[in-house]
Amino acid sequence: FNEIDQQNTIWLVCTSTYGAGDYPDNLISFVEQVSQVDDLSHLKYSVIALGDTSYDTYNLAGRNIDALLSQKGAVKVAQRLELNILDEALPEDTALAWLDSWIAQTGLK
């Protein structure tokens, strides 16, 4: 978290859900550090969540990081993209198509 530029940037957080709605191992320390920050009102962000609708915890990690960032005051610049691995032959293709509209919406291009 501390190594990521937090000024004049827009974060795009991409995560899957592991196990029973948990964060993947490589995101846990990031989430713990974000949890310790009081004010992220200077930060803009969006979330891409990858999950499997055969689980009742579908995309819970993506929903939780979205809620955490919002609770800390970060500004969401686009609705969360939720990808269902069962519906997507190649989820990255859907994400790339969404990314074009996200870039336009955020004014990055």
A tleap script that builds the chain and sets N, CA, C and O, in Angstrom:
source leaprc.protein.ff14SB
mol = sequence {
  NPHE ASN GLU ILE ASP GLN GLN ASN THR ILE
  TRP LEU VAL CYS THR SER THR TYR GLY ALA
  GLY ASP TYR PRO ASP ASN LEU ILE SER PHE
  VAL GLU GLN VAL SER GLN VAL ASP ASP LEU
  SER HIE LEU LYS TYR SER VAL ILE ALA LEU
  GLY ASP THR SER TYR ASP THR TYR ASN LEU
  ALA GLY ARG ASN ILE ASP ALA LEU LEU SER
  GLN LYS GLY ALA VAL LYS VAL ALA GLN ARG
  LEU GLU LEU ASN ILE LEU ASP GLU ALA LEU
  PRO GLU ASP THR ALA LEU ALA TRP LEU ASP
  SER TRP ILE ALA GLN THR GLY LEU CLYS
}
set mol.1.N position { 0.817 -1.194 0.000 }
set mol.1.CA position { 0.000 0.000 0.000 }
set mol.1.C position { 0.860 1.257 0.000 }
set mol.1.O position { 0.615 2.177 -0.780 }
set mol.2.N position { 1.851 1.300 0.859 }
set mol.2.CA position { 2.692 2.489 0.969 }
set mol.2.C position { 3.569 2.706 -0.252 }
set mol.2.O position { 4.051 3.816 -0.479 }
set mol.3.N position { 3.780 1.670 -1.031 }
set mol.3.CA position { 4.620 1.780 -2.221 }
set mol.3.C position { 3.838 2.221 -3.455 }
set mol.3.O position { 4.430 2.476 -4.504 }
set mol.4.N position { 2.512 2.312 -3.339 }
set mol.4.CA position { 1.672 2.681 -4.478 }
set mol.4.C position { 1.411 4.177 -4.440 }
set mol.4.O position { 1.055 4.731 -3.401 }
set mol.5.N position { 1.592 4.827 -5.589 }
set mol.5.CA position { 1.336 6.261 -5.699 }
set mol.5.C position { -0.120 6.541 -5.345 }
set mol.5.O position { -1.032 5.931 -5.901 }
set mol.6.N position { -0.325 7.456 -4.430 }
set mol.6.CA position { -1.677 7.772 -3.981 }
set mol.6.C position { -2.108 9.179 -4.358 }
set mol.6.O position { -3.220 9.589 -4.023 }
set mol.7.N position { -1.276 9.911 -5.030 }
set mol.7.CA position { -1.590 11.276 -5.424 }
set mol.7.C position { -1.730 11.359 -6.943 }
set mol.7.O position { -0.907 10.822 -7.684 }
set mol.8.N position { -2.776 12.034 -7.391 }
set mol.8.CA position { -3.002 12.253 -8.817 }
set mol.8.C position { -3.024 10.958 -9.615 }
set mol.8.O position { -2.529 10.905 -10.741 }
set mol.9.N position { -3.599 9.920 -9.029 }
set mol.9.CA position { -3.718 8.634 -9.707 }
set mol.9.C position { -5.133 8.099 -9.529 }
set mol.9.O position { -5.886 8.551 -8.667 }
set mol.10.N position { -5.467 7.143 -10.353 }
set mol.10.CA position { -6.708 6.393 -10.190 }
set mol.10.C position { -6.322 4.934 -10.073 }
set mol.10.O position { -5.672 4.382 -10.961 }
set mol.11.N position { -6.719 4.313 -8.986 }
set mol.11.CA position { -6.408 2.904 -8.773 }
set mol.11.C position { -7.446 2.039 -9.466 }
set mol.11.O position { -8.640 2.339 -9.429 }
set mol.12.N position { -6.998 0.984 -10.087 }
set mol.12.CA position { -7.871 -0.053 -10.613 }
set mol.12.C position { -7.493 -1.332 -9.881 }
set mol.12.O position { -6.482 -1.962 -10.191 }
set mol.13.N position { -8.313 -1.707 -8.909 }
set mol.13.CA position { -8.047 -2.874 -8.079 }
set mol.13.C position { -8.730 -4.081 -8.718 }
set mol.13.O position { -9.946 -4.085 -8.910 }
set mol.14.N position { -7.950 -5.092 -9.040 }
set mol.14.CA position { -8.472 -6.310 -9.658 }
set mol.14.C position { -8.236 -7.466 -8.692 }
set mol.14.O position { -7.112 -7.698 -8.247 }
set mol.15.N position { -9.312 -8.189 -8.374 }
set mol.15.CA position { -9.166 -9.294 -7.432 }
set mol.15.C position { -10.131 -10.423 -7.731 }
set mol.15.O position { -11.216 -10.219 -8.274 }
set mol.16.N position { -9.712 -11.596 -7.369 }
set mol.16.CA position { -10.599 -12.754 -7.373 }
set mol.16.C position { -11.028 -12.993 -5.933 }
set mol.16.O position { -10.539 -12.345 -5.008 }
set mol.17.N position { -11.944 -13.928 -5.761 }
set mol.17.CA position { -12.353 -14.340 -4.427 }
set mol.17.C position { -11.825 -15.747 -4.203 }
set mol.17.O position { -11.939 -16.609 -5.074 }
set mol.18.N position { -11.259 -15.970 -3.052 }
set mol.18.CA position { -10.634 -17.248 -2.733 }
set mol.18.C position { -11.421 -17.935 -1.626 }
set mol.18.O position { -11.890 -17.285 -0.691 }
set mol.19.N position { -11.562 -19.236 -1.734 }
set mol.19.CA position { -12.197 -20.004 -0.658 }
set mol.19.C position { -13.606 -19.542 -0.369 }
set mol.19.O position { -14.426 -19.425 -1.280 }
set mol.20.N position { -13.890 -19.279 0.886 }
set mol.20.CA position { -15.236 -18.897 1.333 }
set mol.20.C position { -15.386 -17.383 1.389 }
set mol.20.O position { -15.799 -16.835 2.411 }
set mol.21.N position { -15.053 -16.706 0.294 }
set mol.21.CA position { -15.210 -15.258 0.237 }
set mol.21.C position { -13.995 -14.476 0.682 }
set mol.21.O position { -14.090 -13.279 0.953 }
set mol.22.N position { -12.860 -15.136 0.760 }
set mol.22.CA position { -11.638 -14.499 1.251 }
set mol.22.C position { -10.889 -13.768 0.136 }
set mol.22.O position { -11.104 -13.994 -1.055 }
set mol.23.N position { -10.002 -12.883 0.582 }
set mol.23.CA position { -9.082 -12.240 -0.350 }
set mol.23.C position { -8.007 -13.245 -0.754 }
set mol.23.O position { -7.656 -14.123 0.035 }
set mol.24.N position { -7.483 -13.129 -1.967 }
set mol.24.CA position { -6.338 -13.973 -2.319 }
set mol.24.C position { -5.124 -13.569 -1.477 }
set mol.24.O position { -5.024 -12.426 -1.033 }
set mol.25.N position { -4.214 -14.503 -1.264 }
set mol.25.CA position { -3.043 -14.266 -0.408 }
set mol.25.C position { -2.259 -13.020 -0.795 }
set mol.25.O position { -1.769 -12.301 0.077 }
set mol.26.N position { -2.134 -12.756 -2.105 }
set mol.26.CA position { -1.316 -11.625 -2.531 }
set mol.26.C position { -1.982 -10.270 -2.314 }
set mol.26.O position { -1.366 -9.240 -2.590 }
set mol.27.N position { -3.218 -10.242 -1.828 }
set mol.27.CA position { -3.907 -8.980 -1.575 }
set mol.27.C position { -4.080 -8.691 -0.080 }
set mol.27.O position { -4.433 -7.575 0.300 }
set mol.28.N position { -3.835 -9.678 0.750 }
set mol.28.CA position { -4.127 -9.559 2.184 }
set mol.28.C position { -3.354 -8.430 2.857 }
set mol.28.O position { -3.949 -7.645 3.596 }
set mol.29.N position { -2.050 -8.324 2.624 }
set mol.29.CA position { -1.285 -7.253 3.292 }
set mol.29.C position { -1.745 -5.877 2.820 }
set mol.29.O position { -1.774 -4.931 3.607 }
set mol.30.N position { -2.102 -5.759 1.548 }
set mol.30.CA position { -2.637 -4.501 1.020 }
set mol.30.C position { -3.922 -4.122 1.757 }
set mol.30.O position { -4.076 -2.981 2.191 }
set mol.31.N position { -4.832 -5.065 1.896 }
set mol.31.CA position { -6.109 -4.811 2.570 }
set mol.31.C position { -5.877 -4.441 4.032 }
set mol.31.O position { -6.528 -3.535 4.552 }
set mol.32.N position { -4.969 -5.124 4.686 }
set mol.32.CA position { -4.665 -4.808 6.083 }
set mol.32.C position { -4.134 -3.384 6.221 }
set mol.32.O position { -4.504 -2.671 7.153 }
set mol.33.N position { -3.273 -2.970 5.300 }
set mol.33.CA position { -2.718 -1.617 5.354 }
set mol.33.C position { -3.781 -0.567 5.039 }
set mol.33.O position { -3.811 0.487 5.674 }
set mol.34.N position { -4.651 -0.841 4.069 }
set mol.34.CA position { -5.747 0.085 3.761 }
set mol.34.C position { -6.660 0.225 4.973 }
set mol.34.O position { -7.137 1.321 5.267 }
set mol.35.N position { -6.904 -0.868 5.674 }
set mol.35.CA position { -7.783 -0.856 6.855 }
set mol.35.C position { -7.258 0.066 7.945 }
set mol.35.O position { -8.041 0.587 8.740 }
set mol.36.N position { -5.961 0.274 7.995 }
set mol.36.CA position { -5.353 1.096 9.039 }
set mol.36.C position { -5.340 2.589 8.709 }
set mol.36.O position { -5.013 3.409 9.566 }
set mol.37.N position { -5.690 2.941 7.480 }
set mol.37.CA position { -5.691 4.341 7.063 }
set mol.37.C position { -7.051 4.951 7.394 }
set mol.37.O position { -8.087 4.319 7.184 }
set mol.38.N position { -7.045 6.180 7.910 }
set mol.38.CA position { -8.302 6.829 8.287 }
set mol.38.C position { -8.981 7.537 7.127 }
set mol.38.O position { -10.206 7.507 7.018 }
set mol.39.N position { -8.200 8.174 6.258 }
set mol.39.CA position { -8.799 9.026 5.234 }
set mol.39.C position { -8.155 8.788 3.874 }
set mol.39.O position { -6.965 9.037 3.684 }
set mol.40.N position { -8.951 8.308 2.942 }
set mol.40.CA position { -8.478 8.131 1.560 }
set mol.40.C position { -9.277 9.010 0.594 }
set mol.40.O position { -9.436 8.664 -0.576 }
set mol.41.N position { -9.777 10.141 1.083 }
set mol.41.CA position { -10.623 11.000 0.253 }
set mol.41.C position { -9.880 11.594 -0.945 }
set mol.41.O position { -10.513 12.094 -1.875 }
set mol.42.N position { -8.574 11.545 -0.934 }
set mol.42.CA position { -7.768 12.046 -2.047 }
set mol.42.C position { -7.618 11.013 -3.166 }
set mol.42.O position { -7.051 11.306 -4.219 }
set mol.43.N position { -8.131 9.802 -2.926 }
set mol.43.CA position { -7.906 8.689 -3.836 }
set mol.43.C position { -9.135 8.403 -4.695 }
set mol.43.O position { -10.264 8.431 -4.205 }
set mol.44.N position { -8.909 8.129 -5.972 }
set mol.44.CA position { -9.966 7.688 -6.886 }
set mol.44.C position { -9.683 6.235 -7.242 }
set mol.44.O position { -8.527 5.827 -7.359 }
set mol.45.N position { -10.761 5.451 -7.413 }
set mol.45.CA position { -10.550 4.023 -7.648 }
set mol.45.C position { -11.720 3.394 -8.397 }
set mol.45.O position { -12.800 3.975 -8.505 }
set mol.46.N position { -11.477 2.200 -8.907 }
set mol.46.CA position { -12.488 1.295 -9.445 }
set mol.46.C position { -12.044 -0.126 -9.112 }
set mol.46.O position { -10.885 -0.366 -8.776 }
set mol.47.N position { -12.984 -1.062 -9.211 }
set mol.47.CA position { -12.696 -2.454 -8.866 }
set mol.47.C position { -13.186 -3.378 -9.976 }
set mol.47.O position { -14.286 -3.215 -10.504 }
set mol.48.N position { -12.345 -4.350 -10.316 }
set mol.48.CA position { -12.747 -5.480 -11.147 }
set mol.48.C position { -12.692 -6.709 -10.257 }
set mol.48.O position { -11.671 -6.986 -9.627 }
set mol.49.N position { -13.814 -7.455 -10.207 }
set mol.49.CA position { -13.909 -8.642 -9.357 }
set mol.49.C position { -14.161 -9.870 -10.225 }
set mol.49.O position { -15.001 -9.850 -11.125 }
set mol.50.N position { -13.427 -10.930 -9.941 }
set mol.50.CA position { -13.577 -12.191 -10.665 }
set mol.50.C position { -14.055 -13.255 -9.696 }
set mol.50.O position { -13.443 -13.474 -8.651 }
set mol.51.N position { -15.150 -13.917 -10.046 }
set mol.51.CA position { -15.692 -14.926 -9.149 }
set mol.51.C position { -16.444 -16.013 -9.890 }
set mol.51.O position { -16.429 -16.081 -11.120 }
set mol.52.N position { -17.095 -16.851 -9.125 }
set mol.52.CA position { -17.798 -18.034 -9.630 }
set mol.52.C position { -19.176 -18.063 -8.960 }
set mol.52.O position { -19.275 -18.222 -7.743 }
set mol.53.N position { -20.230 -17.909 -9.755 }
set mol.53.CA position { -21.580 -17.829 -9.187 }
set mol.53.C position { -22.072 -19.140 -8.593 }
set mol.53.O position { -23.153 -19.171 -8.005 }
set mol.54.N position { -21.326 -20.206 -8.723 }
set mol.54.CA position { -21.746 -21.445 -8.067 }
set mol.54.C position { -21.441 -21.400 -6.561 }
set mol.54.O position { -21.833 -22.303 -5.821 }
set mol.55.N position { -20.746 -20.353 -6.111 }
set mol.55.CA position { -20.464 -20.143 -4.686 }
set mol.55.C position { -21.363 -19.029 -4.165 }
set mol.55.O position { -21.613 -18.050 -4.866 }
set mol.56.N position { -21.844 -19.177 -2.942 }
set mol.56.CA position { -22.687 -18.130 -2.362 }
set mol.56.C position { -21.875 -16.895 -1.963 }
set mol.56.O position { -22.446 -15.871 -1.589 }
set mol.57.N position { -20.566 -16.988 -2.042 }
set mol.57.CA position { -19.686 -15.851 -1.741 }
set mol.57.C position { -19.163 -15.220 -3.038 }
set mol.57.O position { -18.068 -14.658 -3.070 }
set mol.58.N position { -19.954 -15.323 -4.093 }
set mol.58.CA position { -19.580 -14.807 -5.412 }
set mol.58.C position { -19.062 -13.369 -5.334 }
set mol.58.O position { -19.766 -12.464 -4.886 }
set mol.59.N position { -17.842 -13.181 -5.771 }
set mol.59.CA position { -17.178 -11.873 -5.845 }
set mol.59.C position { -17.140 -11.114 -4.526 }
set mol.59.O position { -17.095 -9.884 -4.516 }
set mol.60.N position { -17.156 -11.839 -3.421 }
set mol.60.CA position { -17.166 -11.181 -2.115 }
set mol.60.C position { -15.895 -10.370 -1.871 }
set mol.60.O position { -15.970 -9.292 -1.282 }
set mol.61.N position { -14.746 -10.848 -2.300 }
set mol.61.CA position { -13.504 -10.086 -2.095 }
set mol.61.C position { -13.566 -8.750 -2.842 }
set mol.61.O position { -13.181 -7.717 -2.295 }
set mol.62.N position { -14.043 -8.768 -4.074 }
set mol.62.CA position { -14.178 -7.523 -4.837 }
set mol.62.C position { -15.178 -6.575 -4.210 }
set mol.62.O position { -14.944 -5.368 -4.149 }
set mol.63.N position { -16.286 -7.114 -3.748 }
set mol.63.CA position { -17.299 -6.290 -3.082 }
set mol.63.C position { -16.756 -5.711 -1.775 }
set mol.63.O position { -17.031 -4.560 -1.433 }
set mol.64.N position { -15.976 -6.529 -1.043 }
set mol.64.CA position { -15.432 -6.060 0.235 }
set mol.64.C position { -14.370 -4.983 0.061 }
set mol.64.O position { -14.363 -4.007 0.812 }
set mol.65.N position { -13.476 -5.135 -0.908 }
set mol.65.CA position { -12.447 -4.095 -1.102 }
set mol.65.C position { -13.101 -2.811 -1.611 }
set mol.65.O position { -12.668 -1.714 -1.259 }
set mol.66.N position { -14.127 -2.938 -2.425 }
set mol.66.CA position { -14.876 -1.776 -2.888 }
set mol.66.C position { -15.499 -1.056 -1.697 }
set mol.66.O position { -15.389 0.165 -1.583 }
set mol.67.N position { -16.148 -1.798 -0.815 }
set mol.67.CA position { -16.773 -1.203 0.367 }
set mol.67.C position { -15.732 -0.582 1.298 }
set mol.67.O position { -15.956 0.499 1.844 }
set mol.68.N position { -14.604 -1.253 1.481 }
set mol.68.CA position { -13.557 -0.737 2.367 }
set mol.68.C position { -13.008 0.590 1.850 }
set mol.68.O position { -12.877 1.550 2.610 }
set mol.69.N position { -12.691 0.644 0.576 }
set mol.69.CA position { -12.169 1.886 -0.001 }
set mol.69.C position { -13.194 3.007 0.123 }
set mol.69.O position { -12.843 4.142 0.443 }
set mol.70.N position { -14.444 2.691 -0.128 }
set mol.70.CA position { -15.508 3.690 0.000 }
set mol.70.C position { -15.649 4.167 1.442 }
set mol.70.O position { -15.793 5.365 1.685 }
set mol.71.N position { -15.609 3.241 2.400 }
set mol.71.CA position { -15.707 3.602 3.823 }
set mol.71.C position { -14.570 4.521 4.250 }
set mol.71.O position { -14.738 5.352 5.143 }
set mol.72.N position { -13.421 4.372 3.617 }
set mol.72.CA position { -12.261 5.200 3.948 }
set mol.72.C position { -12.284 6.540 3.218 }
set mol.72.O position { -11.365 7.347 3.354 }
set mol.73.N position { -13.351 6.770 2.438 }
set mol.73.CA position { -13.524 8.055 1.782 }
set mol.73.C position { -13.028 8.120 0.350 }
set mol.73.O position { -13.154 9.164 -0.292 }
set mol.74.N position { -12.466 7.033 -0.172 }
set mol.74.CA position { -12.008 7.031 -1.562 }
set mol.74.C position { -13.202 7.220 -2.491 }
set mol.74.O position { -14.322 6.822 -2.170 }
set mol.75.N position { -12.951 7.826 -3.635 }
set mol.75.CA position { -14.010 8.159 -4.586 }
set mol.75.C position { -14.035 7.133 -5.709 }
set mol.75.O position { -13.056 6.973 -6.436 }
set mol.76.N position { -15.159 6.442 -5.845 }
set mol.76.CA position { -15.326 5.454 -6.902 }
set mol.76.C position { -15.629 6.183 -8.209 }
set mol.76.O position { -16.565 6.980 -8.274 }
set mol.77.N position { -14.837 5.912 -9.250 }
set mol.77.CA position { -15.020 6.605 -10.522 }
set mol.77.C position { -15.814 5.794 -11.540 }
set mol.77.O position { -16.207 6.331 -12.576 }
set mol.78.N position { -16.057 4.528 -11.272 }
set mol.78.CA position { -16.875 3.679 -12.151 }
set mol.78.C position { -17.426 2.527 -11.325 }
set mol.78.O position { -16.815 2.097 -10.347 }
set mol.79.N position { -18.579 2.041 -11.730 }
set mol.79.CA position { -19.173 0.899 -11.047 }
set mol.79.C position { -18.249 -0.308 -11.145 }
set mol.79.O position { -17.527 -0.477 -12.128 }
set mol.80.N position { -18.283 -1.127 -10.132 }
set mol.80.CA position { -17.478 -2.341 -10.084 }
set mol.80.C position { -17.860 -3.264 -11.248 }
set mol.80.O position { -19.041 -3.465 -11.534 }
set mol.81.N position { -16.858 -3.812 -11.901 }
set mol.81.CA position { -17.078 -4.833 -12.925 }
set mol.81.C position { -16.994 -6.184 -12.248 }
set mol.81.O position { -15.975 -6.516 -11.641 }
set mol.82.N position { -18.061 -6.970 -12.345 }
set mol.82.CA position { -18.066 -8.310 -11.778 }
set mol.82.C position { -18.076 -9.325 -12.908 }
set mol.82.O position { -18.977 -9.338 -13.747 }
set mol.83.N position { -17.067 -10.165 -12.915 }
set mol.83.CA position { -16.932 -11.202 -13.924 }
set mol.83.C position { -17.241 -12.557 -13.302 }
set mol.83.O position { -16.729 -12.900 -12.237 }
set mol.84.N position { -18.084 -13.317 -13.984 }
set mol.84.CA position { -18.425 -14.663 -13.550 }
set mol.84.C position { -17.649 -15.648 -14.412 }
set mol.84.O position { -17.862 -15.727 -15.621 }
set mol.85.N position { -16.771 -16.380 -13.802 }
set mol.85.CA position { -15.903 -17.309 -14.526 }
set mol.85.C position { -16.716 -18.358 -15.294 }
set mol.85.O position { -16.234 -18.908 -16.285 }
set mol.86.N position { -17.948 -18.639 -14.842 }
set mol.86.CA position { -18.790 -19.621 -15.515 }
set mol.86.C position { -19.397 -19.084 -16.808 }
set mol.86.O position { -19.737 -19.855 -17.704 }
set mol.87.N position { -19.534 -17.758 -16.905 }
set mol.87.CA position { -20.129 -17.133 -18.090 }
set mol.87.C position { -19.107 -16.659 -19.107 }
set mol.87.O position { -19.452 -16.375 -20.254 }
set mol.88.N position { -17.879 -16.574 -18.700 }
set mol.88.CA position { -16.858 -15.962 -19.526 }
set mol.88.C position { -15.899 -17.005 -20.084 }
set mol.88.O position { -15.228 -17.707 -19.327 }
set mol.89.N position { -15.836 -17.105 -21.410 }
set mol.89.CA position { -14.838 -17.989 -22.008 }
set mol.89.C position { -13.449 -17.440 -21.683 }
set mol.89.O position { -12.553 -18.178 -21.273 }
set mol.90.N position { -13.293 -16.146 -21.872 }
set mol.90.CA position { -12.044 -15.452 -21.545 }
set mol.90.C position { -12.396 -14.170 -20.784 }
set mol.90.O position { -12.652 -13.140 -21.409 }
set mol.91.N position { -12.414 -14.214 -19.450 }
set mol.91.CA position { -12.795 -13.035 -18.677 }
set mol.91.C position { -11.935 -11.815 -18.976 }
set mol.91.O position { -12.393 -10.679 -18.860 }
set mol.92.N position { -10.684 -12.057 -19.363 }
set mol.92.CA position { -9.817 -10.915 -19.661 }
set mol.92.C position { -10.303 -10.136 -20.880 }
set mol.92.O position { -10.074 -8.930 -20.968 }
set mol.93.N position { -10.975 -10.809 -21.828 }
set mol.93.CA position { -11.519 -10.099 -22.990 }
set mol.93.C position { -12.649 -9.158 -22.566 }
set mol.93.O position { -12.727 -8.025 -23.042 }
set mol.94.N position { -13.515 -9.624 -21.679 }
set mol.94.CA position { -14.591 -8.780 -21.159 }
set mol.94.C position { -14.010 -7.606 -20.379 }
set mol.94.O position { -14.486 -6.477 -20.500 }
set mol.95.N position { -12.987 -7.872 -19.583 }
set mol.95.CA position { -12.346 -6.807 -18.805 }
set mol.95.C position { -11.691 -5.785 -19.728 }
set mol.95.O position { -11.778 -4.584 -19.473 }
set mol.96.N position { -11.047 -6.232 -20.778 }
set mol.96.CA position { -10.406 -5.305 -21.717 }
set mol.96.C position { -11.435 -4.436 -22.425 }
set mol.96.O position { -11.198 -3.245 -22.631 }
set mol.97.N position { -12.574 -5.012 -22.801 }
set mol.97.CA position { -13.638 -4.222 -23.432 }
set mol.97.C position { -14.165 -3.173 -22.459 }
set mol.97.O position { -14.399 -2.028 -22.844 }
set mol.98.N position { -14.354 -3.563 -21.190 }
set mol.98.CA position { -14.805 -2.640 -20.156 }
set mol.98.C position { -13.759 -1.553 -19.916 }
set mol.98.O position { -14.098 -0.397 -19.666 }
set mol.99.N position { -12.492 -1.935 -19.994 }
set mol.99.CA position { -11.405 -1.005 -19.728 }
set mol.99.C position { -11.418 0.184 -20.678 }
set mol.99.O position { -11.124 1.306 -20.266 }
set mol.100.N position { -11.751 -0.041 -21.928 }
set mol.100.CA position { -11.833 1.070 -22.888 }
set mol.100.C position { -12.845 2.115 -22.436 }
set mol.100.O position { -12.569 3.313 -22.485 }
set mol.101.N position { -14.017 1.662 -21.997 }
set mol.101.CA position { -15.026 2.628 -21.532 }
set mol.101.C position { -14.596 3.259 -20.210 }
set mol.101.O position { -14.892 4.427 -19.957 }
set mol.102.N position { -13.901 2.496 -19.366 }
set mol.102.CA position { -13.407 3.027 -18.099 }
set mol.102.C position { -12.391 4.135 -18.337 }
set mol.102.O position { -12.436 5.174 -17.679 }
set mol.103.N position { -11.482 3.919 -19.270 }
set mol.103.CA position { -10.473 4.934 -19.587 }
set mol.103.C position { -11.148 6.209 -20.075 }
set mol.103.O position { -10.773 7.309 -19.670 }
set mol.104.N position { -12.139 6.060 -20.941 }
set mol.104.CA position { -12.855 7.227 -21.443 }
set mol.104.C position { -13.614 7.932 -20.316 }
set mol.104.O position { -13.610 9.160 -20.234 }
set mol.105.N position { -14.256 7.158 -19.459 }
set mol.105.CA position { -15.044 7.709 -18.362 }
set mol.105.C position { -14.176 8.445 -17.348 }
set mol.105.O position { -14.601 9.454 -16.784 }
set mol.106.N position { -12.987 7.957 -17.115 }
set mol.106.CA position { -12.113 8.590 -16.122 }
set mol.106.C position { -11.311 9.750 -16.698 }
set mol.106.O position { -10.638 10.476 -15.966 }
set mol.107.N position { -11.389 9.916 -18.001 }
set mol.107.CA position { -10.667 11.008 -18.633 }
set mol.107.C position { -9.191 10.766 -18.804 }
set mol.107.O position { -8.424 11.708 -19.006 }
set mol.108.N position { -8.779 9.513 -18.726 }
set mol.108.CA position { -7.373 9.197 -18.883 }
set mol.108.C position { -6.914 9.247 -20.339 }
set mol.108.O position { -5.716 9.316 -20.615 }
set mol.109.N position { -7.861 9.212 -21.258 }
set mol.109.CA position { -7.488 9.206 -22.676 }
set mol.109.C position { -8.166 10.311 -23.410 }
set mol.109.O position { -7.972 10.462 -24.616 }
savepdb mol mol.pdb
quit
